[in-house]
Amino acid sequence: MTNETEAKVSKFFNSIGWQTEGGVTEEARRWEDLREHAQAYVSRCRLRILRHIPERGDNFLDVGSGPIQFPEYLAYSANFKKRYCVDLSTRALDDAKAKIGDHGVFLPGSIIDMPLEDNFFDCTISLKALFNIDKDRQEEVVRKLIRVTKPGKPIIISYANPRPIYPHRLFRRKSKLRSAAKDPTGIRPGAPLGSHYRVFPTDWWGRFNDVATVNILPWHSFPAEVQKILIPNNKLGSKLFDLLFYLEDRFPQFFIKCFHGLLVVLIKR
């Protein structure tokens, strides 16, 4: 493996990241808001991706698919003949195969090294994966995703704003969550997976204008550890989540500039 950050990510997910307790993965415990009154908002944010996926197609590429752990993720490829799942974790791919069976093609390894045919996929997604690739190779990976996708079709990448309006570090705190096993990487809940973790500012994406039309949209405003502190898990919290979702859709440029989670939608020229 040529990517130092990917090596660390692989170690985490092949050891404890996809271990499940009570139907919940260790990954979800650390980086998702699983509270009752957050569920509707989180689900609606995941379903935002469907707005950009073609109604149907032959081949769907999912880079960093994991075990396809949420029901909303299953919907993305429902109208495609095949879903190609690429992941560093063989355990994740085994779990994905148990869910989608013959609908899937399962490819273990790094997208960096994986041979894929040009102009083959009718849609490509990569969720919460690109920023776990060494910063010096992120452009290479994005260009590869564009290259293997058909002209006129979307490449949908979840990303993050490195300069949110709120002081992210002030919200980080040590978690008391119980791990399913000893963590061999020393990664604490809420912290970035890779030591080389880096997200670029939104203007970085302009470098792909030569091969794609670039559109950046809000995905969700806060990382889970911040969201859990700011928004209570009660009926008031439900109303605040509804308002937040509405405002994200109503004022996208403000939320792109000032808040956390982004969707980058590239349409190949």
N, C-alpha and C positions, 0 to 999 in steps of 0.2 A: 504494500500500500504506500503510495507516494505522498499522502496527505497526513501530516502530523496530527491535525485536529481530528480528521476522520478516524485515525487510529484510536484516539481517546474515546470518541463517540462510539465506535464499534465495541470497544472493551466494555463500556457501560451497558450498552443494549444487549450484548451477548452474554452478560452476566446477570444483572438484575433489572435492567430498564423495562423489559417486557414481562417480568414476573407479575403474576396476577394474584390478588388477594381480595376475596369478596367481589369478584368480577371487575375489579379496578386495577389497572396496571400501575407499576411504580412510576412510570413516566407521567401518567395522568395525575397521580398524587402530588407530584412535584411541580408540574407546569400547567395544570388546568384548574379552573374554578369549578369544583364539583358540588357546590352548595345548591340546595333546593331552589332558592329564589333567583339563582343565576342561570339555571338550566335553560330557560326559554330564550334568554338573550344570547347565550353561548351557541345554542342550536341555530338561531337565526343568523348569527355571524358566519357560522360554517356554511349555511345554505346560500349566503351571498355569492359563493363561488359558482353555484349553478347558473347565475345570471349570465355568465361568460362562457359556459360550456356549450358546444353545439348540440342541437336537438338529437342528433344521431351521428354515427360514424362507424368505421371499422376498428381502428386501433387507437387505444387510449394509453398514454404513458404516465405512470405515477412514480416519480423519483423521490425516494425516501418514504415509501408507502407505509412502513411499519406494518402492524397487523391489521390495518384498516379498522382502527379500534372504535370508531364512532359510527352510529347508523347513518348519519348524514354523509359520511365518506363513501358509503356503499352506493348512494344515489348518483354519484358523479359519473360512473361508467355504465349506468343501467341501460342506456340505449346504444351502447357500443358492443361490437362483437367480441373484442378481446381487451382485457386490461393487463398491461405489462407492468408488473410491480418490481421496482429496483430498490434494494435495501442492503445495508451492510450486515444486517442481522438475519441469519438463517432461521432463528426462532420466530422472528416476526413474519417471515415469508411462510413458514409452516402454518402459523395462525391465520394468515391471510388466505392461504389455500383452503383451510378448513371452512372459511366463510364463502368463498366465491368459486372454488373448485375449478371446473373446466372453463369457466369464464376468464380465468387468469393465466398469465404466463409469468413465471417467478424467476427473477434474475438476481442472484446474490452477488454483491460486490459494490465497488465504487463506480459511480457514473463517470468519473474521470477516465477510468481505464476500460470501460465497457464498450465493445463495438456495437453500434446501432446503425441501421440503414438510414440514409438521408431521405428526407421528404416522405416519411413512412407513417407518421402519427397524425390523426385527425384532431387531437387535443393532447396537450402536455400539462401536467400539474406538478408542482413541487412545494410541499407545505412544510414549513419549519425545518428545512434542510439546508438551504443555500448558505445561511449564516453559520452553519457548522462545517463549512469548508474553508480551508486556509484563505485568508483575504486576497492573497496574490493569485489565486486560481478561480476566484468567483466569476470573473469575466469570461474566462475560458469555458466554464461550465454553462453559463447562460448562452453563450454562442453555440455550444453544442446542442443545447435544448432547442434553440431556434433552428439549427441545421437539420435536425432529425424530424421536425414538424413540417407538415405540408404548408405551402404558401396559402395565405388567407386564413389560416387556422390559429387558435390562441395557444399561448404559453402562459400559464397562470402560476405566479410565484408568490408565496407569502414571505414578507420581509418585515423589517422594523425600522423605525425612525431613530437614529442615534442621538437626536437632540430634542426629546419631548419637552414640553413646557414645564413639567413637574420634575423635581430632583429625584430621579429614580433610585439613586443609592440610599437616600434617606428612608426609603420604604423597605429596604432589604433587612431581613431579620432572620435569626437562626430559627429553623423550623424544629418542632418537637414531633414531627411525623415519624412513625416507626417504619424503618425500611424492612423489606422482605428478607434481606440478607445484608451482610457487610458490603459496603460500597468500596470496590477496589480502586476507584478513581478519586475518591475524596471530594466528589461533587456534592455540594449542599443544595437542598431544594431552592428553586428560584434562581440559582446562579447559572451563567452560561455554561454549556457543556464543554466547550473547547477553550484551551488557554490562548488560542489565537483568534477567538471569537471577535468578529468585527462586522458591523454593518456600515455601509457607506451612506452618505446623505442622498436625498432624492435626486439631486442633479447628476449624480453618477450614472443614473440609468439613461441619460441622454446619449451616451456613447453607442447605444444600440439602435439609434435612429437610422443608421445606414442599412439595417436589415429588417427592421420591424417598426411598426407604429407602437409607441409606448404610452400607456395610460396607467396612472397611479391613483389608487382609491383607498379609502379607509377600510380596514377589516374589523378590528376591535380596538378600543381606545387605550386599554391598560393591559399590562401583563398580569397574570393571575394573582401574584403576591401583592401587587398594588391594589387591584380590584377588590380583593378580600378585605383590605383595610378601609377603603374609601366608601364602599357600598355595603350596607348592612344586609344580612340574610333574613329579611322579613318582608312584609307587604309593602312597606315604604321602599325597600330595596328593589322590589319588582317594578314599582312605578318608576323609579329612577333608571332602571335598565331600559324600560320602554322608551323613556324620554331620550336616553343616550342613543339608542338605536335610531330613533327618528332624527335626532340632530346630526348624527354621522351621515345619514343619507341626504339630509337637507343642506348641510354645509360641508361638503367633502374637502374643499381646499383648506379650510381651517383645521380640520382634524388630521389631514395629511401633514400639515406643517407643524402642528403642536402636540400630537399624540403618538401613540406607540405603534400599533399593528397596522401593516399596509398590505394591500394586494397590488401586485404589479402585473398588468395584463399586456402582453406583447402580442401583436398580430403580425405574423410573418409576411413580409412583402413578397 
